[in-house]
Amino acid sequence: MININTPLDGNIVRSLKVGDSVAISGTLYTARDIAHQRLCNLIARGESLPIDLQGAVIYFVGPTPAPPGRVIGSAGPTTSSRMDAFSPNLLEVGLKGMIGKGYRGQVVRDSLQKNVAVHFTAIGGAGALLSRYITSVEVVAYEELGTEAIRKLTVENFPVIVAYDSYGNTVYK
């Protein structure tokens, strides 16, 4: 297991290879389709983003409400390809990592190489287990989106696998 901390930089990203098991500690931001679209609209208009994407990692998740005694409910990954139309724009402005499940399109894979970034996969169907690695949660943008609001998660040893590295390799071949 490779331990890394966010924010990520090019040296960390370049050290990661397809198939590596990684434990992430630090900050992850949650975002799904609508939040991605809103961020990209802000970028297109040259406006400030509600979160700092420099070295950031976005987790494609819409967590469930927290049960008593927990900071978050189930927090499993959603399908990554749904963010393909938006990911290259976010990578261009500093995003260094994404977490989801499933395939990414060629445009995203090319953008990962160009921008020295990485895509991780988390195990689908294990949202209750993954939530145990999340120590705090704060809504930071688009609260009106409910579970799809952008949240700042603090994580400790959040388990992922490198699915697409910055060299154009993938575990899905």
matplotlib code that plots the C-alpha trace (Angstrom):
import matplotlib.pyplot as plt

x = [0.0, 1.3, 0.4, -0.1, -1.5, -3.4, -3.0, -1.1, 1.7, 3.3, 6.0, 3.5, 1.3, 4.3, 5.3, 1.9, 1.5, -1.6, -2.6, -1.0, -3.0, -3.0, -4.2, -5.1, -5.1, -6.1, -8.9, -11.2, -14.0, -17.2, -18.8, -21.1, -22.7, -24.5, -21.7, -19.1, -21.2, -21.5, -17.7, -17.1, -19.6, -17.6, -14.4, -15.9, -17.0, -13.6, -15.1, -13.7, -14.4, -15.9, -13.1, -9.4, -8.6, -4.8, -3.6, -7.1, -8.8, -12.5, -14.5, -17.5, -19.9, -23.3, -23.2, -26.3, -27.2, -25.2, -26.7, -26.5, -22.9, -21.3, -20.1, -21.4, -23.6, -22.7, -20.2, -19.6, -18.3, -20.5, -19.8, -16.8, -17.7, -20.6, -18.0, -16.0, -17.4, -16.2, -13.0, -10.6, -11.6, -11.1, -7.7, -6.7, -7.1, -5.2, -7.2, -4.7, -6.9, -10.3, -12.0, -14.8, -15.7, -15.5, -14.0, -12.9, -13.0, -9.9, -10.3, -10.0, -7.1, -5.2, -6.0, -4.6, -1.3, -1.2, -1.9, 0.0, -3.0, -4.3, -7.7, -8.3, -11.0, -12.8, -14.8, -18.4, -20.9, -18.7, -19.9, -20.7, -17.1, -15.5, -17.4, -15.4, -12.3, -14.0, -13.4, -15.2, -17.6, -18.5, -20.7, -18.7, -20.8, -24.2, -26.0, -29.2, -28.1, -28.6, -26.5, -24.9, -23.6, -19.8, -18.5, -15.0, -14.2, -11.3, -10.1, -7.5, -6.0, -8.9, -8.3, -8.2, -6.4, -4.7, -7.0, -5.4, -2.0, -0.3, 1.5, -1.6, -1.8, -5.0, -6.0, -9.0, -7.0]
y = [0.0, 3.4, 6.2, 9.7, 13.0, 15.6, 18.0, 16.1, 17.4, 16.1, 14.2, 12.2, 11.6, 10.4, 8.0, 6.2, 3.3, 1.4, -1.2, 0.4, 0.1, 3.6, 5.0, 8.7, 11.0, 14.6, 16.4, 15.0, 17.0, 15.3, 16.2, 14.5, 15.5, 18.8, 20.1, 19.3, 21.2, 24.2, 24.2, 24.0, 26.8, 29.0, 28.2, 29.0, 32.4, 33.1, 33.2, 32.0, 28.5, 27.7, 25.3, 25.3, 22.7, 23.0, 19.5, 18.5, 15.1, 14.9, 11.8, 11.0, 10.3, 11.4, 10.2, 9.2, 11.0, 10.2, 7.7, 8.5, 8.6, 8.9, 11.9, 10.5, 7.7, 5.3, 6.9, 4.6, 5.7, 6.6, 5.8, 7.8, 8.0, 10.4, 13.0, 12.5, 15.7, 17.8, 16.2, 17.7, 21.2, 20.6, 19.0, 22.0, 24.3, 22.1, 19.0, 16.2, 13.2, 11.7, 8.7, 6.8, 3.4, 2.1, 3.2, 6.7, 7.8, 8.5, 12.3, 12.0, 9.5, 11.9, 14.8, 12.8, 12.4, 16.1, 17.4, 14.8, 13.6, 10.2, 8.5, 6.1, 3.5, 2.7, -0.5, -0.1, -1.6, -0.9, 2.6, 1.7, 0.4, 3.4, 5.8, 4.6, 6.3, 9.7, 11.6, 14.9, 16.4, 20.0, 21.2, 23.9, 24.6, 24.1, 23.1, 23.2, 20.1, 17.9, 14.7, 16.1, 19.3, 19.7, 18.5, 18.7, 15.3, 14.7, 11.2, 8.9, 6.0, 6.0, 2.9, 3.2, 1.6, 3.5, 2.7, 5.2, 6.6, 9.7, 7.6, 6.4, 3.0, 1.5, -1.5, -2.1, -3.5]
z = [0.0, -1.0, 1.4, -0.1, 1.1, -0.6, -2.3, -5.0, -7.0, -10.3, -8.5, -6.4, -9.5, -11.6, -8.9, -9.2, -11.6, -12.8, -10.3, -7.3, -4.1, -2.5, 0.8, 0.6, 3.6, 3.6, 1.7, -1.0, -2.7, -3.7, -7.0, -9.4, -12.8, -11.9, -9.7, -12.5, -15.0, -12.7, -12.2, -15.9, -16.6, -14.1, -15.8, -19.3, -18.0, -16.3, -12.9, -9.6, -8.5, -5.0, -4.3, -5.0, -7.6, -7.4, -6.6, -5.6, -5.8, -6.6, -5.5, -7.7, -4.9, -3.6, 0.0, 2.0, 5.2, 8.3, 10.7, 14.4, 15.6, 12.1, 10.1, 6.8, 5.5, 2.7, 0.4, -2.6, -6.0, -8.9, -12.6, -13.8, -17.5, -16.5, -15.8, -19.0, -20.7, -17.7, -16.5, -19.1, -18.2, -14.5, -15.1, -17.1, -14.1, -11.6, -10.7, -10.1, -9.2, -9.5, -7.8, -9.3, -10.8, -14.3, -17.6, -18.7, -22.3, -24.5, -24.1, -20.4, -20.6, -22.9, -20.5, -17.6, -19.5, -20.7, -17.2, -15.2, -13.3, -12.1, -11.9, -9.0, -8.6, -5.4, -4.9, -6.0, -3.6, -0.6, 0.3, 4.0, 4.4, 2.5, 4.8, 7.7, 6.3, 6.3, 9.5, 8.7, 6.2, 5.3, 2.5, 0.7, -2.5, -4.0, -0.9, -2.8, -4.7, -1.6, -1.8, -5.0, -3.2, -3.2, 0.1, 1.6, 3.1, 5.4, 4.9, 6.6, 4.6, 2.1, 0.0, -3.8, -6.8, -9.6, -12.6, -15.1, -14.5, -16.0, -18.6, -20.4, -18.8, -17.5, -15.4, -17.7, -20.7]

ax = plt.figure().add_subplot(projection="3d")
ax.plot(x, y, z, "-o")
ax.set_aspect("equal")
plt.show()
